[in-house]
């Protein structure tokens, strides 16, 4: 069993619905979803290009997947997430839009956001005691020879290369693509996601994701609202 602490919109959110259809799987129920019909991109192509992110589900990672450390328990982890979330405030994501990170497409920020960077760093630090150290095999799976010095330092210290100063908020929507496919995929993604990104997206919760066994699809175990109960807005 592995856990991850992430952000994903609530199950009823229009963005969650759009992402479930694009990826072909609902991250809350685990059930398959029908891919959308989009101009210039066949359903079979969407299925192929979303195979990798489909297993992980629609999310932005704050604390990368980890096994529980010796002496830790799921119930203790849940209590700490609840208490931690109550001390943090929701974060408005500035200009969330379709964009490319290397050869992968996802939702990225239109400009830097120190608030979400702070939230992510705080989560990495606050929950590191729940994380079992990486095994040598797990480290090798992360291709340490390809990492920069800061990234390798993060991997050794925090169990994930892309944290702290290396963190970039993103919500992955494709696997690696060929450059020739960039324009067509980007156009399809924008036509599908732009309508639900017209209003600001707000990080209103922390989502505990679970992977029941190695290679199994990740699903949402529970959502934990950010902010004091008395100050939360009820939709």
C-alpha positions in Angstrom: 0.0 0.0 0.0 1.3 3.4 -0.9 -0.2 6.9 -0.1 0.1 10.3 -1.8 -1.1 13.7 -0.7 -2.4 15.7 -3.6 -4.9 18.2 -4.9 -7.9 17.2 -7.0 -11.2 19.0 -7.4 -14.2 17.6 -5.6 -16.1 14.8 -7.4 -18.9 17.1 -8.5 -16.7 19.9 -9.9 -16.9 20.5 -13.6 -13.1 20.3 -13.9 -13.2 16.9 -12.2 -15.8 15.7 -14.8 -13.8 17.1 -17.7 -10.6 15.4 -16.5 -12.3 12.1 -15.8 -13.6 12.0 -19.4 -10.3 13.0 -20.9 -8.3 10.4 -18.9 -11.0 7.8 -19.2 -11.2 7.1 -15.5 -12.9 8.6 -12.5 -10.3 9.0 -9.7 -13.0 8.8 -7.0 -15.0 5.8 -8.1 -12.2 4.1 -10.1 -14.8 3.5 -12.9 -14.0 3.9 -16.6 -15.3 7.0 -18.4 -16.0 7.5 -22.1 -13.5 9.7 -23.8 -14.9 12.9 -25.4 -15.4 13.2 -29.1 -13.0 16.0 -30.2 -12.3 17.5 -33.6 -9.0 16.2 -35.1 -8.3 13.7 -32.4 -9.8 10.2 -32.4 -11.1 8.5 -29.2 -8.5 5.7 -29.7 -5.7 8.3 -29.8 -6.9 9.9 -26.6 -7.0 6.5 -25.0 -3.4 5.8 -26.1 -2.0 9.2 -25.0 -3.7 9.1 -21.6 -2.7 5.5 -20.7 0.0 6.6 -18.3 -1.8 9.4 -16.4 -5.0 7.3 -16.3 -3.5 5.0 -13.7 -2.5 7.9 -11.4 -5.8 9.9 -12.0 -6.3 13.6 -12.2 -4.3 15.3 -9.5 -1.5 17.7 -8.6 1.1 16.0 -6.4 2.2 17.6 -3.2 3.6 14.6 -1.3 4.7 11.9 -3.8 3.6 8.2 -3.3 5.2 6.7 -0.2 5.0 3.6 1.9 4.2 4.1 5.6 7.2 4.2 7.9 7.6 1.7 10.7 5.3 2.6 13.5 3.0 4.8 11.4 -0.6 3.9 10.6 -3.3 5.0 8.2 -5.4 6.3 11.0 -2.6 8.5 12.4 -1.9 9.8 8.9 -5.6 10.7 8.4 -5.7 12.5 11.8 -2.6 14.5 10.9 -3.9 15.5 7.4 -7.1 16.7 9.0 -5.3 18.8 11.6 -2.8 20.1 9.0 -5.5 21.0 6.5 -7.4 23.0 9.2 -4.3 25.2 9.7 -3.8 26.0 6.0 -5.9 28.4 3.8 -7.3 27.7 0.3 -5.1 28.8 -2.6 -6.4 30.4 -5.8 -4.4 29.1 -8.7 -3.5 32.0 -11.0 -4.3 31.4 -14.7 -4.5 27.6 -14.7 -4.3 26.6 -18.3 -3.3 23.9 -20.7 0.4 23.9 -21.2 3.4 21.7 -21.9 6.1 20.4 -19.5 8.8 19.0 -21.7 7.1 16.4 -23.9 4.0 16.0 -21.6 0.9 18.2 -21.6 -1.1 19.1 -18.5 -2.6 22.0 -16.6 0.0 24.5 -15.5 0.0 27.9 -13.9 0.0 31.1 -16.0 2.4 32.8 -13.5 4.2 31.8 -10.3 2.2 31.3 -7.1 4.2 31.5 -3.9 1.1 30.4 -1.9 0.9 27.0 -3.6 4.7 26.6 -3.5 4.5 27.2 0.3 1.7 24.8 0.7 3.5 22.1 -1.2 6.8 22.6 0.7 4.9 22.6 4.0 3.2 19.3 3.2 6.5 17.6 2.1 8.1 18.6 5.5 5.1 18.0 7.8 4.4 14.4 6.5 7.9 13.2 6.0 7.9 11.2 9.2 5.1 9.0 7.8 7.3 8.1 4.8 9.4 4.9 4.8 12.9 5.4 3.3 13.2 4.6 -0.4 14.8 1.2 -1.1 17.8 1.0 -3.5 15.4 -0.4 -6.2 13.0 2.5 -5.7 15.8 5.0 -6.1 17.0 3.3 -9.3 13.5 3.5 -10.7 13.8 7.3 -10.5 16.8 7.4 -12.8 19.0 9.3 -10.4 21.8 9.7 -13.1 19.4 12.0 -15.0 18.8 14.4 -12.1 20.5 17.7 -11.3 22.4 18.0 -8.1 19.5 19.8 -6.3 17.0 17.2 -7.6 19.2 14.3 -6.4 19.5 16.0 -3.0 15.8 16.2 -2.8 15.4 12.6 -3.7 17.8 11.6 -1.0 16.3 13.9 1.7 12.6 13.9 0.8 12.0 10.8 -1.3 11.1 12.9 -4.4 13.3 15.0 -6.8 10.8 17.6 -7.7 10.0 19.3 -4.3 11.0 22.6 -2.6 12.7 24.9 -5.2 12.3 22.2 -7.9 8.5 22.0 -7.4 6.2 23.2 -10.3 2.5 22.9 -9.8 1.0 20.8 -12.7 -1.8 18.3 -13.3 -0.7 15.8 -15.9 -3.0 15.0 -18.8 -0.8 13.0 -21.3 2.1 10.7 -21.4 5.2 11.7 -23.4 4.4 12.9 -26.9 6.2 13.3 -30.2 6.9 16.9 -31.2 4.8 16.4 -34.4 1.7 15.7 -32.2 2.1 18.8 -30.0 -0.2 21.2 -32.0 -3.0 18.7 -32.5 -3.0 17.5 -28.9 -2.8 21.0 -27.5 -5.8 22.2 -29.7 -7.9 19.2 -28.5 -7.0 19.8 -24.9 -7.8 23.5 -25.0 -11.2 22.8 -26.7 -12.0 20.3 -24.0 -10.7 22.2 -20.9 -10.9 25.9 -21.6 -14.7 26.1 -20.9 -14.2 24.7 -17.3 -11.1 26.9 -16.7 -12.9 30.1 -17.4 -13.4 30.6 -13.6 -10.5 30.5 -11.2 -9.6 27.1 -9.8 -9.0 27.0 -6.1 -7.2 24.5 -4.0 -9.8 23.9 -1.4 -8.8 20.5 -0.1 -6.0 18.0 0.3 -6.7 14.6 -1.2 -5.3 11.4 0.2 -4.7 9.0 -2.7 -4.1 5.3 -2.3 -2.4 2.6 -4.4 -3.5 -0.7 -2.9 -0.7 -2.7 -4.5 2.2 -1.8 -6.8 0.9 -0.9 -10.3 -2.7 -0.6 -9.2 -4.7 2.5 -10.2 -4.6 5.3 -7.6 -7.9 6.4 -6.2 -9.0 9.1 -3.8 -9.3 7.7 -0.2 -10.6 11.0 1.3 -10.7 14.8 0.9 -9.7 17.1 3.7 -10.9 20.8 3.4 -8.4 23.6 3.9 -9.1 26.3 6.4 -10.8 26.6 9.8 -14.3 25.2 9.8 -15.7 28.5 10.9 -14.2 30.3 7.9 -15.0 27.8 5.1 -17.4 28.9 2.4 -20.3 26.5 1.8 -21.1 26.3 -1.9 
